[in-house]
Amino acid sequence: MNPIPTEAAERERAAFWDGVRVSTQTMPGLFAWGTVTGMSMVQAGLTIWQALLMTITVYAGSAQLAVLPLIAASVPLGVIVFTGFMVNLRFVIFSAVVGPHFAHLPWYQRLWYGYFNVDVIMAFFPQRYPAHTLGKTAGKVAYFTGLAIPNWTAWQVGTVAGILLASQIPASWGIGFAGTVALLAITVPLVANRPTVIGVIVASIVSIMSVGLPYRLGLLVAMVVGIAAAVAADRLISQRASAARQESPHE
């Protein structure tokens, strides 16, 4: 006979499927971007096996696309590695936000989950588990896993499709634009309050102003400044709300 599931196990299972349901909405966009990235790797001169190894080990579309022109131009390996490192510096911020929730796990498990801690995870995990839940562990690993598996699968399947069909998919299909539209459809609903709106506006302005920075550092600068603006706005709004409550007469 199968053991009767405990209440804790049921909560973990529910958290996992919650993560799966949330993450499925990002799968079309990730599949499209993965297809574009796979095509780009082959068109840049990588062999099929090199492209497959790159997509599995790197698992970061922005870094992959950033270094492809450098690979095609046969620039020194150190420059390629440095460029990928700089583009992926945003993951340091992701780790600072999500990592403390997994501090109770052994280092090898944290390393494993860190591999999956990409932009989509950052978009959804902190919404369910904000900073004030750091002392609680129930459901976090399960929810994170539920977010990660569908998105990793969509990205890898899309990338492999792009690698294998690079010579068969015409540019006129506009797959890259379709991926952009799909990702916008995912991102826009997340802009749900004034601090987030302010952060998005500031990040957009900074990204345009810093587009000429080398190694695509403008993306990192825009993200850091946007987050700082959103945090500052959130604190200011909270302080004003607190002051208004203190000044209001008590009935």
C-alpha positions as CSV (number, residue, x, y, z in Angstrom):
1,M,0.0,0.0,0.0
2,N,1.2,3.5,-0.7
3,P,1.7,5.7,2.3
4,I,-0.9,8.4,2.9
5,P,0.7,11.8,1.8
6,T,1.4,14.0,4.7
7,E,0.1,17.6,4.8
8,A,3.6,18.9,4.2
9,A,4.0,16.7,1.2
10,E,0.7,17.9,-0.2
11,R,1.8,21.6,0.3
12,E,5.1,20.8,-1.6
13,R,3.2,19.2,-4.4
14,A,0.7,22.0,-4.6
15,A,3.6,24.6,-4.7
16,F,5.3,22.6,-7.5
17,W,2.2,22.6,-9.7
18,D,1.6,26.3,-9.0
19,G,5.0,27.0,-10.4
20,V,4.3,24.8,-13.4
21,R,1.0,26.7,-14.1
22,V,2.7,30.1,-13.8
23,S,5.7,29.2,-15.9
24,T,3.7,27.7,-18.8
25,Q,2.7,31.2,-20.0
26,T,6.4,32.0,-20.6
27,M,7.1,28.9,-22.7
28,P,6.0,30.2,-26.2
29,G,8.3,33.3,-25.8
30,L,11.2,31.2,-24.6
31,F,10.7,28.7,-27.4
32,A,10.8,31.4,-30.0
33,W,13.9,33.0,-28.5
34,G,15.6,29.7,-28.2
35,T,14.9,29.0,-31.9
36,V,16.4,32.3,-32.9
37,T,19.4,31.7,-30.7
38,G,19.9,28.2,-32.1
39,M,19.7,29.5,-35.7
40,S,22.2,32.3,-34.8
41,M,24.7,29.9,-33.4
42,V,24.8,27.8,-36.5
43,Q,24.9,30.9,-38.8
44,A,27.8,32.2,-36.7
45,G,29.9,29.2,-37.7
46,L,29.4,26.8,-34.8
47,T,29.0,23.1,-35.6
48,I,25.9,21.4,-34.4
49,W,27.7,19.7,-31.5
50,Q,29.4,23.0,-30.4
51,A,26.0,24.8,-30.5
52,L,24.3,22.0,-28.5
53,L,27.1,22.1,-25.9
54,M,26.9,25.9,-25.7
55,T,23.1,26.0,-25.1
56,I,23.1,23.3,-22.4
57,T,26.1,24.7,-20.5
58,V,25.6,28.4,-20.9
59,Y,21.7,28.6,-20.7
60,A,21.7,32.3,-21.1
61,G,20.4,33.7,-24.4
62,S,21.7,37.2,-24.0
63,A,25.2,36.0,-23.4
64,Q,25.1,33.5,-26.2
65,L,23.9,36.2,-28.7
66,A,26.4,38.7,-27.4
67,V,29.4,36.5,-28.0
68,L,28.4,35.0,-31.4
69,P,29.6,38.0,-33.4
70,L,32.9,37.8,-31.5
71,I,33.2,34.1,-32.3
72,A,32.5,34.7,-35.9
73,A,35.2,37.4,-36.0
74,S,37.7,35.0,-34.3
75,V,38.5,37.5,-31.5
76,P,40.7,36.2,-28.6
77,L,39.0,33.8,-26.3
78,G,39.6,36.1,-23.3
79,V,37.5,38.8,-24.9
80,I,34.7,36.3,-25.6
81,V,34.7,35.1,-22.0
82,F,34.8,38.6,-20.6
83,T,31.9,39.7,-22.8
84,G,29.8,36.8,-21.7
85,F,30.7,37.5,-18.1
86,M,29.7,41.1,-18.3
87,V,26.4,40.4,-20.0
88,N,25.5,37.9,-17.3
89,L,26.4,40.1,-14.3
90,R,22.7,40.5,-13.8
91,F,22.6,37.0,-12.4
92,V,24.6,38.3,-9.4
93,I,21.5,40.4,-8.6
94,F,19.2,37.5,-9.2
95,S,21.3,35.4,-6.8
96,A,21.2,38.1,-4.2
97,V,17.4,38.2,-4.3
98,V,16.6,34.5,-4.6
99,G,19.7,32.9,-3.0
100,P,19.0,33.6,0.6
101,H,15.7,31.6,0.4
102,F,17.9,28.5,-0.3
103,A,20.5,29.1,2.4
104,H,19.4,26.1,4.3
105,L,20.4,23.7,1.4
106,P,23.8,22.1,1.0
107,W,26.2,24.0,-1.4
108,Y,25.9,21.5,-4.2
109,Q,22.1,21.9,-4.2
110,R,22.4,25.6,-4.2
111,L,24.8,25.4,-7.1
112,W,22.3,23.2,-9.0
113,Y,19.4,25.6,-8.5
114,G,21.6,28.5,-9.3
115,Y,22.0,27.1,-12.8
116,F,18.2,27.5,-13.3
117,N,17.9,30.9,-11.7
118,V,17.3,32.9,-14.9
119,D,15.2,35.9,-15.8
120,V,11.8,34.1,-15.7
121,I,12.5,32.7,-12.2
122,M,13.4,36.2,-11.1
123,A,10.1,37.6,-12.5
124,F,7.9,35.2,-10.5
125,F,9.6,33.7,-7.5
126,P,10.0,37.0,-5.5
127,Q,6.3,37.7,-6.1
128,R,5.3,34.5,-4.2
129,Y,8.2,34.6,-1.7
130,P,9.2,38.2,-1.0
131,A,12.0,39.2,1.4
132,H,10.0,38.9,4.5
133,T,9.5,35.1,4.0
134,L,13.2,34.4,4.3
135,G,12.7,32.5,7.6
136,K,10.3,30.1,6.0
137,T,11.2,27.2,3.7
138,A,7.9,25.4,3.0
139,G,7.2,25.1,-0.7
140,K,10.1,27.3,-2.0
141,V,12.1,24.5,-3.6
142,A,9.1,22.9,-5.1
143,Y,7.8,26.2,-6.5
144,F,11.2,27.1,-7.9
145,T,11.4,23.6,-9.5
146,G,7.9,24.0,-11.0
147,L,9.0,27.3,-12.6
148,A,12.3,26.0,-13.8
149,I,11.5,22.7,-15.5
150,P,9.0,24.0,-18.1
151,N,11.1,27.1,-19.0
152,W,14.3,25.1,-19.3
153,T,12.6,22.6,-21.5
154,A,11.0,25.2,-23.7
155,W,14.4,27.0,-24.1
156,Q,16.3,23.8,-24.9
157,V,13.7,22.4,-27.3
158,G,13.5,25.8,-29.1
159,T,17.3,26.1,-29.3
160,V,17.7,22.5,-30.6
161,A,15.0,23.2,-33.2
162,G,16.8,26.3,-34.3
163,I,20.1,24.5,-34.5
164,L,18.7,21.6,-36.6
165,L,16.5,23.8,-38.8
166,A,18.8,26.8,-39.2
167,S,19.0,26.3,-43.0
168,Q,15.3,25.6,-43.4
169,I,13.6,28.5,-41.5
170,P,13.6,31.7,-43.7
171,A,14.2,35.0,-42.0
172,S,10.9,36.3,-43.5
173,W,9.1,34.3,-40.9
174,G,10.1,36.9,-38.3
175,I,10.6,34.4,-35.4
176,G,12.7,36.9,-33.5
177,F,9.9,39.4,-33.6
178,A,7.4,36.8,-32.5
179,G,9.6,36.0,-29.5
180,T,9.8,39.7,-28.6
181,V,6.0,40.0,-28.7
182,A,5.5,36.9,-26.6
183,L,8.0,38.1,-24.0
184,L,6.3,41.5,-23.9
185,A,3.0,39.8,-23.3
186,I,4.6,38.1,-20.3
187,T,6.3,41.1,-18.9
188,V,3.6,43.8,-19.1
189,P,1.2,42.1,-16.6
190,L,4.0,42.0,-14.1
191,V,4.1,45.8,-14.1
192,A,1.4,46.0,-11.5
193,N,2.2,48.9,-9.2
194,R,3.8,52.4,-9.2
195,P,7.3,51.4,-8.0
196,T,7.5,48.8,-10.8
197,V,6.3,51.3,-13.4
198,I,8.9,53.8,-12.2
199,G,11.6,51.1,-12.4
200,V,10.6,50.1,-15.9
201,I,10.5,53.8,-17.1
202,V,13.9,54.5,-15.6
203,A,15.5,51.3,-16.9
204,S,14.1,52.0,-20.4
205,I,15.5,55.5,-20.5
206,V,18.9,54.4,-19.2
207,S,19.1,51.5,-21.6
208,I,18.5,53.9,-24.5
209,M,21.1,56.4,-23.2
210,S,23.7,53.7,-22.6
211,V,23.2,51.7,-25.8
212,G,26.7,52.6,-27.0
213,L,28.5,51.1,-24.1
214,P,30.9,48.2,-25.0
215,Y,30.1,44.6,-24.2
216,R,26.4,45.5,-23.9
217,L,27.0,46.9,-20.5
218,G,24.1,49.2,-21.0
219,L,21.8,46.3,-20.2
220,L,23.4,45.8,-16.8
221,V,23.5,49.6,-16.1
222,A,19.8,49.9,-17.0
223,M,18.8,47.0,-14.8
224,V,20.7,48.2,-11.8
225,V,19.5,51.8,-12.0
226,G,15.9,50.6,-12.7
227,I,15.9,48.3,-9.7
228,A,17.4,51.1,-7.5
229,A,14.7,53.5,-8.8
230,A,11.9,51.0,-8.0
231,V,13.2,50.3,-4.5
232,A,13.6,54.1,-3.8
233,A,10.0,54.7,-5.1
234,D,8.6,51.9,-3.0
235,R,10.3,53.2,0.2
236,L,9.1,56.8,-0.6
237,I,5.5,55.6,-1.2
238,S,5.6,53.5,2.0
239,Q,6.9,56.4,4.1
240,R,4.3,58.8,2.7
241,A,1.5,56.2,3.4
242,S,2.9,55.7,7.0
243,A,3.0,59.4,7.6
244,A,-0.5,59.9,6.3
245,R,-1.8,57.2,8.7
246,Q,-0.1,58.9,11.6
247,E,-1.5,62.3,10.7
248,S,-5.1,61.1,10.2
249,P,-7.4,61.6,13.2
250,H,-8.4,58.6,15.2
251,E,-12.1,58.0,15.6
